[in-house]
Amino acid sequence: MRIAVIAVRTLLHRPIILCRLGPTNLPLCSSSITQCRQISTSRRFCGDVYMPQTTTQPYGEVEDIVPLVFSSTLKQKLAASRMNRFQKVFNETRSPFIAQVVETRDVTEVLDLTEKYAETMEVPCVTAAIEILFSFIKDEKTPTRRKELCNSVGMQKLWKVLRRKARHMQSSDIISGIKLLNLLGLPASDTNIQIMLKILTKQANYLELSEIVYLHFLMGKFHGDTKSPLTYALEMALPVVFESQIMTKSQNGELDQESIQLLCDYLHYASDRGLSDKTLKPLVTAIEKNAKSLTPRHAMSILWSLGEAKSDDPYQEHVVKSCFKVVTDNMESYDLNVLSTAMSKANRKYVVKKVPFFYDENFVHSFCNRLMKRHNSNADQALFSLKNVSLFRHVHVEYMDRVGEIIASNPSLVLNNDFLFFSLVKSFCGCNYKPENWHKIEAMLLNHPALSKDLGPLAINLAVDFLALDTYPEVLIQRIFSPQELPNLDAFIQKSPFQISSAHTLLLLLNSVQLLHPHYSGALPPLSMINRWKEITRNEPINRNHSLKAALQTGFGGENYVLNGLHYNGLRIDHVIVMRKGGYPIAMNDTSELKELADIRKPAESDIVLLKVFWKDAYSNNTPRLRGVKALEQRLLEKLGHPMITKTVGPLSPPASLIFRHNCSTASTTKNITAVRRYRWNLPKGSLKTMAVSQELFDQVLTPELHTLASLFDKHGYELRLAGGAVRDLIAGQVPADIDFATTATPTEMKAMFEAEQIRTINAKGEKHGTITARINDKENFEVTTLRVDVVTDGRHAEVEFTKDWEIDAARRDLTINSIFLDLKGTVYDYFNGAEDLANKRVQFVGDPIQRIQEDYLRILRYFRFYGRICDKEDLHQPATLSAIRDNMNGLKQISGERIWVELKKILAGKFADHLTLKMVELGIGPYIGLPDEMDTLNFKNVHQRLEKLGSYNPITLLSALLNTEQDAIALNSRLKLSAFERDLAIFIVLYRNTLGREPSIKQKIVIFSKSKMTDVRLWVEEVYKYNGALDLLEEFKAWDPPKFPISAGKTMNRVLMALKDLWIDSNFTAGEEQLLKEIPEILEALARSPPTTPPQKPKGAGKSSAQTKKKKEESLVASNS
């Protein structure tokens, strides 16, 4: 009998099999059941009907494996892992539905199959249908088409099966069903969604972390404004389950094993739900351990998540910095909108939450560089992003110039947008910068339609911002101070929760008008109103941490010498000191009633010195530039005509130092305030340019020890770059002889890092200057110096403050070609066009040459040294540079001779030595480096020509051409502190340059009778021959081997031996021992007739100073040589 199985159901794990016998369905006999079981064991198909696995045959034990055939469409849509999953399910079930559904090419075919097999579909088939439908429907973009699919017969039958089978489905399959329903645009109140959500509420405790994250994502995409009770219940329960699972996985170490993608998803969920530190910290820690796996996409995701997180704890800092670095390195790969969102989130953390590590200078700077690219699509983004950049207190001059260019070329962008107008004025003021074409922008801003509107209190801040930019909005000021508007503003100040700052701003506006624009003829507030505002500002609390009161009182001798917290029309002056001539402070009695600067009654011939304290937020983060409003306050106080000092407090770019804003003669001897020293605060502004060096050349530098050093700094989150000469050489195509490094790590941090990694450090002397020397693998030493800025310098020594700002460190360096950095990936960081100067063979100072020279006067000689090394023409000096050198060369007096000789020696041995030396002489530098007043410059040029042909000579040989006498040589030595060999060589050349000729007895007597070392004297003679260009004599002398005198004796025979040597030399060294011995009686008889004089004995214990000894030695040398 032919049996056709039409359905199989499982009851108590035993199948009841029905068959079709004619028109009716009857139970089979037991033999038929056995037959069917045998059939089901070998094949799970009977006709077209699915037969579930029985308990006698476990899943997976299949004799025949039939590979599925996927349609080309599905192959493109499904990942390989999904196709493998379908194959596995098919191997276990042998479902004809699965065999056919994987061959479908569109959604209609899938729905037709669903309609056909709906009555016999089990859970695996439902799951497969959902996944394949989703892969097709997600490409259907129109809502109408999706609605049609949702109402189709096949889809409705699928939902019916889903509702019936849902309780048997796994949570991941249920979430897939919700995903499909969400894609079809169904609201949360849909019956199918409600059924599945209800099942998930019961399974909530067993959901995986990834399932919680994805379910949260889906619930956020439900259509319709209203949420169901089940949705609310899950939103409350899921975070609790999530936190519990995170803690469990963290404790047993499973969290560290998760992929970086899952960790990013978990962090996003935790931040979005506002979870606490006990959830965030394990996630951040796990991400930190997987930091090397960060991709640009992951880094951006983490920044977004932590930017939204409620927690701001320092444990996030390392991960945030690592992400900023990845994002910065891959800036070009992101969409501008994504970068702008990251800027906004980081800005919120930095400005509102006061989290310092959410400001990353390199990220902001690179973002500005990206915005500067001249694409039309970037124009709006560049304008609207300026506010975020300004809130970071970051100054990027080129970017602001680009914004100015956009505004000037298309004013309608700003004229039609009030928000953009206010934002631009505030941003330019905050950065204290006016773009290059400000004259065009200024006129447009002053005529903006927004100024004719009722701005209320906003007008005060707008007017102050304009004035800080040196722009005079007269019409706006007249309206603010008009009798109609003033009462409203006064009432606003009285009610404002920010009463003190509002009153301060209004008084700042009033003072700006009166002091900076005295020609103003409009209305002013009445005196009673001004006094009321002034009284409000006096209630401003004093931050004791910022006050210098105690230090100043100690330094000047008591509390009566320092006045604190005075005002000038609402402008706070932190400290006031009265001084008489000579810089002596004057005690002021009855100071308790003093409130205003005008109340001070100073004695005649005395000065009032103002001291204003600025906290770190008064400056921009990446440059030592006062922000607009603070700079306006400073200008107003300077306008009062009193000597003024500003004091910066806190770890900021302008160092914590006292800066005199006026020449104050009375303060020159003030106790504890070194006003006569030069303070380093106005650093030049650079513009970062990057390039790559030759990788082949760079690979020669990258030793295994250097790789070890770099990995250490990277591991601990510090930046490390090559600096100075090594970078210069690599750009020029040369392998550097030695390498110096710069880093963001402080000496303390480096010592701790090396100690933790068991790396030996040597040479502790450099630590105070920020230099730590590490010895790697006991093979190679590396000097690493912390980025620093010279806090205060007297032209010779500098006190330094450490920074993490690469541009600040570059700005403090002497020459542009020495202000370049190179990272370990081969990327050059050039802030001051040093690479361009190298390419153009040009040497110039960083910023203002006068300021750079005054920081260290030795830079005068360094300029000439590098000119000879870099330039290819001898006289292309810039007039401004030579003028700065001429005006400041007297500063060389305070530079030690040893330091001067180190530089001068390299100039004399280098290219254009004659030109550069004579240029220094022409400028008047000669007396400061030990040269005489009168010099034979023509002879100097001739000697240089002769020496240049030889290629090798001692620098002192060339310099001796400018010396006239032995005393000139002694004076040179006194200034330059030459070595003994160099000193004696200079004297020797001066004595013998005109007499050492071809007569053999002269040079030979010099060599044999000199009291100095034979090797030294031979070298002196050779240098004289080089000096005179006598190459033949030089070669002859080098080849001459001095013969050994045939007679030796003790002390008593010294005089006899000297006489015998004379005879020996006169015989041209031909006299032998026998002949010389015959002359002894005659010599003795001559000596008896002229006995030697005995020098007076030096008293016991008598001694000479080192200076006397040195002078005597020099005179003795001259006398003996003569």
Summary of the structure (lengths in Angstrom):
residues: 1122
radius of gyration: 44.3
end to end distance: 140.9
largest distance: 164.7
contacts: 3428
relative contact order: 0.02
helix: 57%
strand: 11%
